[in-house]
């Protein structure tokens, strides 16, 4: 089990729980076996996680967004 785990995911579901808590369900690609194993280890050991979410875009999408922003200025 490492101190950090990084993987790409999409939000599949957000639920409210009976006790007032929230549950987030994430979908990951089938190639994320190592990340899945690490998440299972965190669960097994009762590790509390600090989660930071960053929107991911590949380089082509970033360039398209820059072009759109630049065109919007004129």
Secondary structure by P-SEA (a helix, b strand, c coil): cccbbbbbbcccccccccccbbbbbbbbcccaaaaaaaaaaaaaaccccbbbbbbbbcaaaaaaaaaaaaaaac
